[in-house]
Amino acid sequence: MATQKKSTTEQQDITLDEQIQEKASELENLDLENLDLEVEAIDERVSPSETNVFDK
């Protein structure tokens, strides 16, 4: 039982490592220089009473 649990944990670690490597390569491929990362000022807030977001 302990051997099977250890094997499962190792399998999960390998899968997690693969996911981390995949995400890292995706980040490396991003063209950050050409992204529009402009921050715009908000003129006014919408009050909750003006929306139906909080109505249930």
N, C-alpha and C positions, 0 to 999 in steps of 0.2 A: 504494500500500500504506500509506504513512504517513498519507494523508488518511483512509483507511478506519479505521485504528487510532485516529486522533484522534476521528473521528466516534463510534466505539464507546465510547471513554473519555468523551466528552461525554454520550452516551446513558446510560452508567452513572452519571455524576455527577447527571444530571437525575433518574434513578430513585432514587438515594440521597437526594437532596434531598426528593423527594416522600415517601419513607418517613420521613425525619426529621420533616417537617411533620405527617404523619399521627400519629406517635407523640407529638409535642408536643401536638397537639389532644386526643389520648386522655388525656394527663396533666392537661390543663387541665380535662377533664370529670370527673375523679375527685372524689368527695365525701370528702375527707380528714378532714373534721370528724366524720363519722359512721362511720368505719372503726374496728374494734376492734383497736387496736395495743398491747394490754396485753402486758407481758412477764411470763411466769410462771416461777417458780423450778422447777428440776428437783430432785426429791427424791433420786433415785439413778440412777446410770448402769447400763445393762445391759452386762454384760461380754460380749465376743465368744464366750466359751465357752457362754453361755446362748442363743445364736442359731445359726442355720445359715447366716448371711450369708457367712461366710468359708469355708464348706465348698464345695468344687468337685469 
